[in-house]
Each structure stands twice: as structure tokens, then as C-alpha cells.
């Protein structure tokens, strides 16, 4: 397997492992096993962070920290992680507020027969982004897996 393919396999493996770990962390937090967590966004650890950190650390271990490919992977990774814990998390918080507002309007509409309110069948998805600790957890997992992959290869 050439280096480019190994980098892709390493990043995708980190994403898969992080998604699988969400089942375990969900059990630990909520006390219930939920296999559906493997396909969720948000939660601990961040699979986005794990994937980009694994790729960046794999490239750094093979090319060195001063190589252009390492710089590209690190900058791309920082942008992805910032987005995961910033914009995507805030979008989820807004979705939660909209869902709560809809619940309140539905409750109030019962008191006003002239108010016609049609409730959506499905609420907006609230768990979109990550708390900073979830991003950090994914990044640490990715760094470890990327470095280990480079050592196994070399």
C-alpha cells in the first residue's frame, strides 16, 4: 500500500473507531447501550477531529513537521475542528431553541381555537456539533492512531 493510501486508510479508520467509541461513551453517560450512536453527529469523541488529526499526525510522522503536506493537513484539521466545536455546535443549540419554541406554540395554540398550528412530524436535529472536550478527545485519539500507523508502516 503506498503512502497516500495508508494516509486515507488511517484517517478513515480513526473516524470509524471514534464513531464506535460513541456507543461506549453514550453507555457511560446515559447508562444505556445504543448502537445507533455509531451513525450520529456530535458526541464524544469527535470523529471529524479524529480523522483530520490522524491524517495530520501520520503525514508529520512520515514527512516531518516542516513539510508542506504536513502544513496543509494541520491547517485543514484546525479548520475542521474549529467548525465542529463552533458553528456546528451553535447550529445545534439554535435547533434546540426552535424545537422548544415549537413545543410552546403547540401548547399555547390549544388555548386559542382560532390559532391554526400544524406541528412538524419531525423535530430539528439538535446534536450537530461538539463541545471542546469532545473535539480534544477526537484529536488525541487521531494523533495516537496516526502516529501508530506511521510507526507500523515504517
C-alpha positions in Angstrom: 0.0 0.0 0.0 1.5 3.4 -0.9 1.8 6.3 1.5 -1.2 8.2 0.2 -3.5 5.1 0.5 -2.1 4.4 4.0 -2.9 8.0 5.0 -6.5 7.7 3.7 -6.9 4.3 5.5 -5.5 5.7 8.7 -7.9 8.7 8.6 -10.9 6.6 7.8 -10.0 4.1 10.4 -9.8 6.9 13.0 -13.2 8.1 12.0 -14.7 4.6 12.3 -13.1 3.9 15.7 -14.3 7.3 17.0 -17.8 6.6 15.8 -17.7 3.1 17.5 -16.4 4.7 20.8 -19.6 6.9 20.8 -21.5 3.8 21.7 -19.3 3.2 24.8 -19.4 6.9 25.9 -23.1 7.0 25.5 -23.5 4.0 27.7 -21.2 5.5 30.3 -23.1 8.8 30.3 -26.7 7.6 29.9 -26.4 4.0 31.3 -27.9 2.5 28.1 -26.3 0.8 25.2 -27.4 2.5 21.9 -25.9 1.1 18.7 -27.4 3.9 16.7 -24.8 6.2 18.2 -22.4 4.8 15.6 -24.2 6.9 13.0 -24.7 10.1 15.0 -23.1 13.5 14.7 -21.8 15.2 17.8 -20.9 13.3 21.0 -17.6 12.0 22.4 -15.2 11.7 20.7 -15.4 13.8 17.6 -14.8 11.6 14.6 -14.1 14.6 12.4 -11.3 15.6 14.8 -10.0 12.1 15.0 -9.9 11.8 11.2 -8.1 15.0 10.5 -5.7 14.6 13.4 -4.9 11.1 12.3 -4.1 12.2 8.8 -2.0 15.2 10.0 0.0 13.2 12.5 0.5 10.4 10.0 1.9 12.8 7.4 4.0 14.6 10.1 5.5 11.3 11.2 6.4 10.4 7.6 7.3 13.7 6.1 8.4 15.8 9.1 6.8 18.9 10.7 8.3 21.3 8.2 6.9 19.6 5.1 4.2 21.4 3.1 1.9 18.4 3.2 2.0 18.5 7.0 1.2 22.2 7.0 -1.8 21.6 4.7 -3.1 18.7 6.8 -2.7 20.7 10.1 -4.4 23.8 8.8 -7.3 21.8 7.3 -7.6 19.9 10.6 -7.7 23.1 12.7 -10.5 24.5 10.4 -12.5 21.3 10.7 -12.1 21.1 14.5 -12.9 24.8 14.9 -16.1 24.3 12.8 -17.1 21.2 14.8 -17.0 22.9 18.1 -18.1 26.4 16.9 -20.5 26.8 14.1 -21.9 23.3 14.1 -22.4 23.3 17.9 -24.2 26.7 17.8 -26.4 25.4 15.0 -27.4 22.6 17.2 -28.2 25.0 20.1 -30.4 27.1 17.8 -32.2 23.9 16.7 -32.9 23.1 20.3 -34.4 26.6 20.8 -36.5 26.3 17.7 -37.8 22.9 18.9 -38.6 24.3 22.3 -40.4 27.3 20.7 -42.5 25.0 18.5 -43.5 22.9 21.6 -44.5 26.1 23.4 -46.5 27.4 20.4 -48.2 24.0 20.2 -49.2 24.2 23.8 -50.5 27.8 23.6 -52.4 27.0 20.4 -54.7 24.7 22.4 -55.9 27.8 24.3 -56.8 29.7 21.2 -59.1 27.8 18.9 -58.7 30.5 16.1 -55.0 29.9 16.0 -54.3 27.2 13.5 -51.0 25.5 14.2 -49.6 22.5 12.3 -46.9 20.8 14.2 -44.0 19.3 12.3 -43.7 15.5 12.3 -40.0 15.5 13.0 -38.0 17.9 15.2 -34.8 19.6 14.1 -31.7 17.6 14.9 -30.1 19.2 17.9 -26.8 17.2 18.3 -24.8 18.6 15.4 -21.5 19.8 16.8 -19.2 19.1 19.7 -18.2 20.5 23.0 -14.5 21.5 23.1 -13.6 18.4 25.2 -15.2 16.2 22.6 -13.0 17.8 19.9 -10.0 17.4 22.1 -10.8 13.7 22.7 -11.1 13.1 19.0 -7.9 14.9 18.2 -5.9 13.0 20.8 -7.3 9.7 19.5 -6.5 10.7 16.0 -2.9 11.8 16.8 -2.3 8.5 18.6 -3.7 6.4 15.7 -1.9 8.4 13.0 1.4 8.1 14.8 0.9 4.4 15.4 0.0 3.8 11.7 3.2 5.6 10.6 5.3 3.5 13.1 3.7 0.2 11.9 4.3 1.2 8.3 7.9 2.3 8.8 
